[in-house]
Amino acid sequence: MNNRKFILDKRPQAQITDDLFKLVTEPLPTLKDGEVLVRNQYLSLDPTHRIWMSDMEQYMPPIALGEVVRAGGVGVVTESKSPLLKTGDLVMGLLGWQDYSLHPAAALRPLPKEMDIPPTAFLSVLGLTGMTAYFGLLDITAPKAGETLVVSGAAGAVGSIVGQIGLIKGLRVIGIAGTDAKCAWLTKELGFHGAINYKTQDVKKALAELCPKGVDIYFDNVGGATTEAVWSNLNMYARVSLCGMISGYNDGKPIPGPRNYSLILMKRLKVQGFIVSDYGARWPEAIGEMYQWVKQGRIKYAEDIVEGLENAPRAVNKLFDGSNTGKLILKC
Ligand SMILES: NC(=O)c1ccc[n+]([C@@H]2O[C@H](COP(=O)([O-])OP(=O)(O)OC[C@H]3O[C@@H](n4cnc5c(N)ncnc54)[C@H](OP(=O)(O)O)[C@@H]3O)[C@@H](O)[C@H]2O)c1
């Protein structure tokens, strides 16, 4: 039995391309006491792959050259030398771009058996992106009913959940996304009050029309020109949850700040970045609440599943050309 794995061979200068990786085939490892072998089933493809593959200043060590590409995932235990997990258990953890992965059993979380939901949900709505939406909105911005929320990257894995949590909390919710089809999905399917196509509309003007009382909360997934346009519509004392800046990840150089940075001062804005792993200890509480919202039909989630480990380098670019709707996942 062999394992195929993608090794990072070079760092990207712009887009992620096939030649950055080596696809290596090697025999399955032998387990030591306390370890388990996992057959990886679903891998999470995330914008942060582009960050981890670079050597820019970041929130955890970059992937080292020669190392398997880091990725969260869900898989099934196929062999165990630990009392903590047994063969057949479904688990999640940092599995990597490979068919099989070896772990100390304590490094993996078993999937909650009592939740009647497909395992991919633990990579999307009940996983990294759902948790990002939950804590990035509720904890960072403390929303109050009646306020206006704007979310960029609104039809994506994080953004679509942010908007729906906003609706549950009684906010007026406006989404910004890159196609008319995504905007229609936000307003017609998810119940957003409005949506703006940033590729065809003047975002600053459209927001002023859609938000006559101004914007109280901005959940920022993209940075760049969209952020400048939203900031111009923010109210005094507005709160900004800085979640991501995908518009600049492929630039290969430091991302410049918004040209209207002075608005932080003029409008007394509160701008806070966060990383979802900061909230690791509180994930069970959030997963429980989000699961209830999904079961009650108050949160809908979309997944975009690409098949085949060998397609990982090309599939991840769907995040950057906008061809994903909802959580991008690779089925091994
Ligand atoms: N802070 C954290 O802990 C944390 C955790 C997870 C994710 N994030 C961040 O959250 C953001 C969303 O991540 P996700 O996993 O939910 O991805 P996603 O939104 O499902 O997919 C990425 C989307 O970004 C949009 N996009 C791509 N290039 C863009 C550009 N140049 N300008 C504007 N939009 C662009 C595309 O949508 P359009 O068609 O609308 O352009 C694309 O579908 C990312 O910035 C990511 O880094 C942060």
The ligand as an SDF file (V2000), in Angstrom:
LIG
                    3D

 48 52  0  0  0  0  0  0  0  0999 V2000
   -9.0240   35.1740   10.0590 N   0  0  0  0  0  0  0  0  0  0  0  0
   -9.2360   33.8670    9.9650 C   0  0  0  0  0  0  0  0  0  0  0  0
   -9.0550   33.0980   10.9190 O   0  0  0  0  0  0  0  0  0  0  0  0
   -9.7170   33.3020    8.6700 C   0  0  0  0  0  0  0  0  0  0  0  0
  -10.1780   31.9740    8.5630 C   0  0  0  0  0  0  0  0  0  0  0  0
  -10.6740   31.5260    7.3330 C   0  0  0  0  0  0  0  0  0  0  0  0
  -10.6770   32.3790    6.2300 C   0  0  0  0  0  0  0  0  0  0  0  0
  -10.1860   33.6370    6.3760 N   0  0  0  0  0  0  0  0  0  0  0  0
  -10.2100   34.5920    5.2500 C   0  0  0  0  0  0  0  0  0  0  0  0
  -11.5600   34.7790    4.8810 O   0  0  0  0  0  0  0  0  0  0  0  0
  -11.6460   35.1090    3.4980 C   0  0  0  0  0  0  0  0  0  0  0  0
  -12.6550   34.1770    2.8260 C   0  0  0  0  0  0  0  0  0  0  0  0
  -12.1760   32.8350    2.9140 O   0  0  0  0  0  0  0  0  0  0  0  0
  -13.1000   31.6240    2.4450 P   0  0  0  0  0  0  0  0  0  0  0  0
  -12.4040   30.3810    2.8450 O   0  0  0  0  0  0  0  0  0  0  0  0
  -14.4930   31.8650    2.9000 O   0  0  0  0  0  0  0  0  0  0  0  0
  -13.0150   31.7360    0.8620 O   0  0  0  0  0  0  0  0  0  0  0  0
  -14.2530   31.9670   -0.1320 P   0  0  0  0  0  0  0  0  0  0  0  0
  -14.8490   33.2890    0.2030 O   0  0  0  0  0  0  0  0  0  0  0  0
  -15.1070   30.7650   -0.1320 O   0  0  0  0  0  0  0  0  0  0  0  0
  -13.5210   32.0390   -1.5400 O   0  0  0  0  0  0  0  0  0  0  0  0
  -12.7360   33.1250   -1.8750 C   0  0  0  0  0  0  0  0  0  0  0  0
  -13.5740   34.1980   -2.6170 C   0  0  0  0  0  0  0  0  0  0  0  0
  -12.8410   35.4140   -2.5990 O   0  0  0  0  0  0  0  0  0  0  0  0
  -13.2620   36.2030   -3.6860 C   0  0  0  0  0  0  0  0  0  0  0  0
  -12.1090   36.8280   -4.3150 N   0  0  0  0  0  0  0  0  0  0  0  0
  -11.0750   36.2170   -4.9350 C   0  0  0  0  0  0  0  0  0  0  0  0
  -10.2090   37.1430   -5.4150 N   0  0  0  0  0  0  0  0  0  0  0  0
  -10.7230   38.3480   -5.0800 C   0  0  0  0  0  0  0  0  0  0  0  0
  -10.2990   39.6930   -5.3180 C   0  0  0  0  0  0  0  0  0  0  0  0
   -9.1740   39.9750   -5.9820 N   0  0  0  0  0  0  0  0  0  0  0  0
  -11.0830   40.6930   -4.8370 N   0  0  0  0  0  0  0  0  0  0  0  0
  -12.2210   40.4230   -4.1760 C   0  0  0  0  0  0  0  0  0  0  0  0
  -12.6710   39.1660   -3.9280 N   0  0  0  0  0  0  0  0  0  0  0  0
  -11.9380   38.1600   -4.3840 C   0  0  0  0  0  0  0  0  0  0  0  0
  -13.9760   35.2760   -4.6840 C   0  0  0  0  0  0  0  0  0  0  0  0
  -15.3560   35.5830   -4.6610 O   0  0  0  0  0  0  0  0  0  0  0  0
  -16.0010   36.6880   -5.6970 P   0  0  0  0  0  0  0  0  0  0  0  0
  -16.5450   35.9040   -6.8550 O   0  0  0  0  0  0  0  0  0  0  0  0
  -17.0210   37.3220   -4.8700 O   0  0  0  0  0  0  0  0  0  0  0  0
  -14.8740   37.5920   -6.1120 O   0  0  0  0  0  0  0  0  0  0  0  0
  -13.7850   33.8870   -4.0930 C   0  0  0  0  0  0  0  0  0  0  0  0
  -14.8630   33.0320   -4.3200 O   0  0  0  0  0  0  0  0  0  0  0  0
  -10.2170   35.0030    2.9610 C   0  0  0  0  0  0  0  0  0  0  0  0
   -9.6440   36.2790    2.9070 O   0  0  0  0  0  0  0  0  0  0  0  0
   -9.5080   34.1490    3.9880 C   0  0  0  0  0  0  0  0  0  0  0  0
   -8.1190   34.3700    4.0150 O   0  0  0  0  0  0  0  0  0  0  0  0
   -9.7180   34.1130    7.5590 C   0  0  0  0  0  0  0  0  0  0  0  0
  1  2  1  0
  2  3  2  0
  2  4  1  0
  4  5  1  0
  4 48  2  0
  5  6  2  0
  6  7  1  0
  7  8  2  0
  8  9  1  0
  8 48  1  0
  9 10  1  0
  9 46  1  0
 10 11  1  0
 11 12  1  0
 11 44  1  0
 12 13  1  0
 13 14  1  0
 14 15  2  0
 14 16  1  0
 14 17  1  0
 17 18  1  0
 18 19  2  0
 18 20  1  0
 18 21  1  0
 21 22  1  0
 22 23  1  0
 23 24  1  0
 23 42  1  0
 24 25  1  0
 25 26  1  0
 25 36  1  0
 26 27  1  0
 26 35  1  0
 27 28  2  0
 28 29  1  0
 29 30  1  0
 29 35  2  0
 30 31  1  0
 30 32  2  0
 32 33  1  0
 33 34  2  0
 34 35  1  0
 36 37  1  0
 36 42  1  0
 37 38  1  0
 38 39  2  0
 38 40  1  0
 38 41  1  0
 42 43  1  0
 44 45  1  0
 44 46  1  0
 46 47  1  0
M  CHG  2   8   1  16  -1
M  END
$$$$
